[in-house]
């Protein structure tokens, strides 16, 4: 399964990562595989659609992860 990472989530990981898919895998499991905590990810998209980290993923899904955006 392809995972796109954005902004600070790329540090030490690159722009994209591949995570092996298995039946019943959810977003939280993918985050753990990438050494990310759920609170580190503020926007969680499956195939471009906002979703929750506990959503079950399909093998052809593209997961896009964004951190909180800061600024002022």
C-alpha positions as CSV (number, residue, x, y, z in Angstrom):
1,X,0.0,0.0,0.0
2,X,1.3,3.4,-0.9
3,X,1.6,6.1,1.8
4,X,2.2,9.7,0.9
5,X,3.8,11.8,3.6
6,X,3.7,15.6,3.8
7,X,5.7,18.4,5.6
8,X,7.4,17.3,8.8
9,X,6.1,13.7,8.5
10,X,8.7,13.3,5.7
11,X,11.6,13.8,8.0
12,X,13.6,10.5,8.0
13,X,10.9,8.9,5.9
14,X,10.9,10.6,2.5
15,X,7.9,11.6,0.4
16,X,6.4,8.2,0.0
17,X,6.5,4.9,1.8
18,X,5.3,1.4,1.0
19,X,3.6,-0.6,3.8
20,X,2.8,-4.3,3.2
21,X,-1.0,-4.7,3.0
22,X,-2.8,-7.5,4.8
23,X,-6.5,-8.3,5.4
24,X,-8.0,-6.0,8.0
25,X,-5.1,-3.5,8.3
26,X,-6.1,-0.1,9.5
27,X,-4.6,3.3,9.5
28,X,-3.3,3.1,13.1
29,X,-1.3,0.0,12.2
30,X,0.2,1.8,9.2
31,X,1.1,4.7,11.5
32,X,2.9,2.3,13.9
33,X,4.7,0.7,10.9
34,X,6.0,4.2,10.0
35,X,6.9,5.0,13.6
36,X,4.3,7.7,13.8
37,X,1.9,8.4,16.7
38,X,-1.7,9.0,15.8
39,X,-1.5,12.5,17.5
40,X,1.3,13.4,15.0
41,X,-1.2,13.1,12.1
42,X,-3.9,15.7,11.8
43,X,-5.2,15.1,8.3
44,X,-5.7,11.5,7.3
45,X,-6.9,10.9,3.7
46,X,-7.7,7.6,2.0
47,X,-7.8,8.0,-1.8
48,X,-8.2,11.8,-1.3
49,X,-11.1,11.5,1.1
50,X,-10.9,12.6,4.7
51,X,-11.1,9.5,6.9
52,X,-10.3,8.3,10.4
53,X,-7.1,6.4,11.4
54,X,-9.1,3.4,12.5
55,X,-10.6,2.9,9.0
56,X,-9.7,-0.5,7.4
57,X,-7.7,-0.1,4.2
58,X,-7.7,-2.0,0.9
59,X,-4.5,-3.1,-0.9
60,X,-4.9,-0.5,-3.7
61,X,-5.6,2.5,-1.4
62,X,-3.4,5.5,-1.3
63,X,-3.0,6.9,2.2
64,X,-2.0,10.6,2.5
65,X,-0.8,11.9,5.9
66,X,-0.4,15.5,7.0
67,X,0.8,17.0,10.3
68,X,-0.8,19.9,12.0
69,X,-0.2,23.1,10.2
70,X,1.4,25.9,12.2
71,X,2.0,29.5,11.6
72,X,0.8,32.9,12.5
